[in-house]
């Protein structure tokens, strides 16, 4: 039984790393996308493409979408918390701040989720080990990015505040996402994306007149990568992990997202890493492990059927 549990844990942690990679790359994709595509239009296209792609995959798998109004209301609420508001705010913010700084500011999601869980919902145990994971993860972030990464803080205060507000939305979405237990993980992913597109497409048409745009090839390719990999694939993984690891454990991928996001910004956007990056990465991995790997049950409990 222990071997099977260890295998399941290894699979979930591998998916956590993959999710961090997909979402870590999203900041670079957004930065490239908003260069010639306005924020609302970018995110409207992102949600529509990803939602339709997931819907197609569900049909190929023989999985049907829920049809009751109550579930779709929950999809719509999840969309507001997890895509409509935060993605639009981040896309707008990245017009004014670097992708690396956006990654850093957005990495506070596990802390906010931990605090909301501990103070408000109390649906998960707030053990000292999880608290240690929060502290270790944030220490790692500071070591990875270095003090110099914050040299632009204050110059784009509104953009930075928008990204922090997006982080608060993510924390709330991670907690609310637990309410979809019992559904195929792709159902809330596709449903929330389609609900988000239903809100964002009219807003794009009204405020940004996308038919007047002339986006660059790099922006279009970035949009496609953002929609397919950092959204469709990532969302399917996200809702599975919410059910398997819980809201605090799943948002711990934000710590891994930082070194990945910064590394991509170095490779594609010409930014630089701090000298303490390797030590910081070790702290990040330690923090994620502390927040996600469950402790072993006592021997008597493991022996029970």
For each residue, the residues with C-beta under 8 A, 3 or more apart:
1: 4 5 302
2: 5 6 296 302
3: 6 7
4: 1 7 8
5: 1 2 8 9
6: 2 3 9 10
7: 3 4 10 11
8: 4 5 11 12 244
9: 5 6 12 13 293 294
10: 6 7 13 14
11: 7 8 14 15
12: 8 9 15 16 241 244 245 292
13: 9 10 16 17 292 293
14: 10 11 17 18
15: 11 12 18 19 237 240 241
16: 12 13 19 20 241 245 249 250 252 253 256 288 292
17: 13 14 20 21 253 256
18: 14 15 21 22 237
19: 15 16 22 23 234 237 238 241 250 253
20: 16 17 23 24 253 254 255 256 257 260
21: 17 18 24 25 256 260
22: 18 19 25 26 229 230 233 234 237
23: 19 20 26 230 234 253 257
24: 20 21 27 103 256 257 258 259 260 261 263 264
25: 21 22 28 29 225 229 230 260 261 264
26: 22 23 29 30 226 230 231 234
27: 24 30 31 90 94 99 100 102 103 106 261 264 265
28: 25 31 32 99 222 261 264 265 268 269
29: 25 26 32 33 222 223 225 226 230
30: 26 27 33 34 42 90 91 94 99 102 222 226
31: 27 28 34 35 94 98 99 102 265 269
32: 28 29 35 218 219 221 222 268
33: 29 30 36 37 42 91 219 222 223 226
34: 30 31 37 38 39 42 91 92 94 95 219
35: 31 32 216 218 219
36: 33 213 214 215 216 219
37: 33 34 41 42 45 213 215 219 220 223
38: 34 41 42 204 208 210 213
39: 34 42 43 88 91 92 95
40: 43 44 88 91 200 203 204 207 208
41: 37 38 44 45 204 208 210 213
42: 30 33 34 37 38 39 45 46 91 223 226
43: 39 40 46 47 83 84 87 88 91 196 200
44: 40 41 47 48 197 200 201 203 204
45: 37 41 42 48 49 223 227
46: 42 43 49 50 87 223 226 227 231
47: 43 44 50 51 79 83 84 87 193 194 196 197 200 227 231
48: 44 45 51 52 193 194 197 200 201
49: 45 46 52 53 223 224 227 228 231 232
50: 46 47 53 54 193 227 228 231 232 235
51: 47 48 54 55 190 193 194 196 197 232
52: 48 49 55 56 194
53: 49 50 56 57 227 228 232
54: 50 51 57 58 186 189 190 193 232 235 236
55: 51 52 58 59 65 190 194
56: 52 53 59 60
57: 53 54 60 61 186 232 236
58: 54 55 61 63 64 65 184 186 187 190
59: 55 56 62 63
60: 56 57
61: 57 58 186
62: 59
63: 58 59 184 186 187
64: 58
65: 55 58 187 190 191
66: 71 72 183 187 191
67: 71
68: 71 72
69: 72 73
70: 73 74
71: 66 67 68 74 75 183 191
72: 66 68 69 75 76 191 195
73: 69 70 76 77
74: 70 71 77 78 179 180 188
75: 71 72 78 79 188 191 192 194 195
76: 72 73 79 80 192 195 199
77: 73 74 80 81 176
78: 74 75 81 82 173 176 177 180 188 191 192 195
79: 47 75 76 82 83 84 192 193 195 196 199
80: 76 77 83 84 85 196 199
81: 77 78 85 86 169 170 172 173 176
82: 78 79 86 169 170 173 177 192
83: 43 47 79 80 86 87 192 193 196
84: 43 47 79 80 87 88 196 199 200
85: 80 81 88 89 165 166 169
86: 81 82 83 89 90 165 166 167 169 170 173
87: 43 46 47 83 84 90 91 166
88: 39 40 43 84 85 91 92 200
89: 85 86 92 93 162 163 165 166 169
90: 27 30 86 87 93 94 102 106 162 163 166
91: 30 33 34 39 40 42 43 87 88 94 95
92: 34 39 88 89 95 96 159 162
93: 89 90 96 97 102 156 159 160 162 163 166
94: 27 30 31 34 90 91 97 98 99 102 159
95: 34 39 91 92 159
96: 92 93 156 158 159
97: 93 94 101 102 152 156 159 160 163
98: 31 94 101 102 152 265 269 271
99: 27 28 30 31 94 102 103 261 264 265 269 271
100: 27 103 104 145 149 261 262 265 269 271
101: 97 98 104 105 149 150 152 153 160
102: 27 30 31 90 93 94 97 98 99 105 106 163
103: 24 27 99 100 106 107 257 258 261 262 265
104: 100 101 107 141 145 149 150 258
105: 101 102 108 160 163 164 167
106: 27 90 102 103 109 163 166 167 170 254 257
107: 103 104 110 137 141 167 254 255 257 258
108: 105 111 112 138 164 167 254
109: 106 112 113 167 170 171 174 251 254
110: 107 113 114 133 134 137 248 251 252 254 255 291
111: 108 114 115 134 138
112: 108 109 115 116 167 168 170 171
113: 109 110 116 117 170 171 174 175 247 248 251
114: 110 111 117 118 126 130 131 134 248
115: 111 112 118 119
116: 112 113 119 120 121 171 172 175
117: 113 114 120 121 122 123 124 126 175 247 248
118: 114 115 122 126
119: 115 116 122
120: 116 117
121: 116 117 175
122: 117 118 119 126
123: 117 175 178 247
124: 117 246 247 248
125: 130
126: 114 117 118 122 130 131
127: 130 131
128: 131 132
129: 132 133 290 291 295
130: 114 125 126 127 133 134 248 290 291
131: 114 126 127 128 134 135
132: 128 129 135 136 287 290
133: 110 129 130 136 137 252 286 287 288 289 290 291 292
134: 110 111 114 130 131 137 138 287 291
135: 131 132 138 139 287
136: 132 133 139 140 283 284 286 287 290
137: 107 110 133 134 140 141 252 254 255 283 284 287 288 291
138: 108 111 134 135 141 142 287
139: 135 136 142 143 280 283 287
140: 136 137 143 144 255 258 279 280 281 282 283 284 285 286 287
141: 104 107 137 138 144 145 255 258 280 284
142: 138 139 145 146 147 280
143: 139 140 146 274 276 277 279 280 283
144: 140 141 258 259 262 273 274 276 277 280 281 284
145: 100 104 141 142 149 150 258 262 274 280
146: 142 143 149 273 274 275 276
147: 142 150
148: 151 274
149: 100 101 104 145 146 274
150: 101 104 145 147 153
151: 148
152: 97 98 101 155 156
153: 101 150 160
154: 157 160
155: 152
156: 93 96 97 152 159 160
157: 154 160 161
158: 96 161 162
159: 92 93 94 95 96 97 156 162 163
160: 93 97 101 105 153 154 156 157 163 164
161: 157 158 164 165
162: 89 90 92 93 158 159 165 166
163: 89 90 93 97 102 105 106 159 160 166 167
164: 105 108 160 161 167 168
165: 85 86 89 161 162 168 169
166: 85 86 87 89 90 93 106 162 163 169 170
167: 86 105 106 107 108 109 112 163 164 170 171
168: 112 164 165 171 172
169: 81 82 85 86 89 165 166 172 173
170: 81 82 86 106 109 112 113 166 167 173 174 251
171: 109 112 113 116 167 168 174 175 251
172: 81 116 168 169 175 176
173: 78 81 82 86 169 170 176 177
174: 109 113 170 171 177 242 247 248 250 251
175: 113 116 117 121 123 171 172 178 247
176: 77 78 81 172 173 179
177: 78 82 173 174 180 188 238 239 242 247
178: 123 175 181 242 243 246 247
179: 74 176
180: 74 78 177 183 187 188 239 242 243
181: 178 243
182:
183: 66 71 180 187 188
184: 58 63 187
185: 188 189 236 237 239 240 243
186: 54 57 58 61 63 189 190 236 239
187: 58 63 65 66 180 183 184 190 191
188: 74 75 78 177 180 183 185 191 192 239
189: 54 185 186 192 193 232 235 236 238 239
190: 51 54 55 58 65 186 187 193 194 235
191: 65 66 71 72 75 78 187 188 194 195
192: 75 76 78 79 82 83 188 189 195 196 235
193: 47 48 50 51 54 79 83 189 190 196 197 231 232 235
194: 47 48 51 52 55 75 190 191 197 198
195: 72 75 76 78 79 191 192 198 199
196: 43 47 51 79 80 83 84 192 193 199 200
197: 44 47 48 51 193 194 200 201
198: 194 195 201 202
199: 76 79 80 84 195 196 202 203
200: 40 43 44 47 48 84 88 196 197 203 204
201: 44 48 197 198 204 205
202: 198 199 205 206
203: 40 44 199 200 206 207
204: 38 40 41 44 200 201 207 208 210
205: 201 202 208 209 210
206: 202 203
207: 40 203 204
208: 38 40 41 204 205 213
209: 205 212 213
210: 38 41 204 205 213
211:
212: 209
213: 36 37 38 41 208 209 210
214: 36
215: 36 37 219 220 223
216: 35 36 219 220
217: 220 221
218: 32 35 221 222
219: 32 33 34 35 36 37 215 216 222 223
220: 37 215 216 217 223 224
221: 32 217 218 224 225
222: 28 29 30 32 33 218 219 225 226
223: 29 33 37 42 45 46 49 215 219 220 226 227
224: 49 220 221 227 228
225: 25 29 221 222 228 229 230
226: 26 29 30 33 42 46 222 223 229 230 231
227: 45 46 47 49 50 53 223 224 230 231 232
228: 49 50 53 224 225 231 232 233
229: 22 25 225 226 232 233 234
230: 22 23 25 26 29 225 226 227 233 234
231: 26 46 47 49 50 193 226 227 228 234 235
232: 49 50 51 53 54 57 189 193 227 228 229 235 236
233: 22 228 229 230 236 237
234: 19 22 23 26 229 230 231 237 238
235: 50 54 189 190 192 193 231 232 238 239
236: 54 57 185 186 189 232 233 239 240
237: 15 18 19 22 185 233 234 240 241
238: 19 177 189 234 235 241 242 250
239: 177 180 185 186 188 189 235 236 242 243
240: 15 185 236 237 243 244
241: 12 15 16 19 237 238 244 245 249 250 253
242: 174 177 178 180 238 239 245 246 247 250
243: 178 180 181 185 239 240
244: 8 12 240 241
245: 12 16 241 242 249 250 252 292
246: 124 178 242 249 250
247: 113 117 123 124 174 175 177 178 242 250 251
248: 110 113 114 117 124 130 174 251 252 291
249: 16 241 245 246 252 291 292
250: 16 19 174 238 241 242 245 246 247 253
251: 109 110 113 170 171 174 247 248 254
252: 16 110 133 137 245 248 249 255 256 287 288 291 292
253: 16 17 19 20 23 241 250 256 257 288
254: 20 106 107 108 109 110 137 251 257 258
255: 20 107 110 137 140 141 252 258 284 287 288
256: 16 17 20 21 24 252 253 259 260 284 285 288
257: 20 23 24 103 106 107 253 254 260 261
258: 24 103 104 107 140 141 144 145 254 255 261 262 284
259: 24 144 256 262 263 277 280 281 284
260: 20 21 24 25 256 257 263 264
261: 24 25 27 28 99 100 103 257 258 264 265
262: 100 103 144 145 258 259 265 266 271 273 277
263: 24 259 260 266 267 273
264: 24 25 27 28 99 260 261 267 268 269
265: 27 28 31 98 99 100 103 261 262 268 269 270 271
266: 262 263 269 270 271 272 273
267: 263 264
268: 28 32 264 265
269: 28 31 98 99 100 264 265 266
270: 265 266
271: 98 99 100 262 265 266
272: 266
273: 144 146 262 263 266 277
274: 143 144 145 146 148 149 277 280
275: 146
276: 143 144 146 279 280
277: 143 144 259 262 273 274 280 281
278: 281 282
279: 140 143 276 282 283
280: 139 140 141 142 143 144 145 259 274 276 277 283 284
281: 140 144 259 277 278 284 285
282: 140 278 279 285 286
283: 136 137 139 140 143 279 280 286 287
284: 136 137 140 141 144 255 256 258 259 280 281 287 288
285: 140 256 281 282 288 289
286: 133 136 140 282 283 289 290
287: 132 133 134 135 136 137 138 139 140 252 255 283 284 290 291
288: 16 133 137 252 253 255 256 284 285 291 292
289: 133 285 286 292 293
290: 129 130 132 133 136 286 287 293
291: 110 129 130 133 134 137 248 249 252 287 288
292: 12 13 16 133 245 249 252 288 289
293: 9 13 289 290
294: 9
295: 129
296: 2 302
297: 301 302
298: 301 302
299: 302 303
300: 303 304
301: 297 298 304
302: 1 2 296 297 298 299
303: 299 300
304: 300 301
305:
